[in-house]
Amino acid sequence: MSHIATVQDAVTAFADFMEPTAAELDAIEHEMPVILADVELLDAQIVTLDRIPTELDARRIRRARRRALAARVALVNRPASTSLPGGAA
């Protein structure tokens, strides 16, 4: 007969440092415009999954793609003085 052991200690042993640090949260906040632009692009693409895209859908996707690219360019071109502490991002 084999004994069943609980894994509660193994699961919760890492709980204290599994939360994001302040530097990681700052990095997420720093990248939020890119994240939101990508979500907008995905929304535009999801709408066209079950139907043939209309001209309006195509324009919406192109516009969302341009916004996503512009957000990425803006993130990359930020001055080095706005880098995050702790080496995040």
CORURLIN-V451480 format. One record per backbone hydrogen bond with DSSP energy under -0.5 kcal/mol. NH is the residue of the N-H (numbers start at 1). CO is the residue of the C=O. If there is no record, write none. Layout:
BEGIN
nh=(NH:NH)
co=(CO:CO)
END
This chain:
BEGIN
nh=(5:11:12:13:14:15:17:18:25:26:27:28:29:30:31:32:34:35:36:37:38:39:40:41:42:43:44:45:46:47:48:48:49:51:58:59:60:61:62:63:64:65:66:67:68:69:70:71:72:73:74:75:76:77:78:82:83:84:87:88)
co=(3:7:8:9:11:12:14:15:21:22:23:24:25:26:27:29:31:31:32:33:34:35:36:37:38:39:40:41:42:43:44:45:46:48:54:55:56:57:58:59:60:61:62:63:64:65:66:67:68:69:70:71:72:73:75:79:80:88:84:85)
END
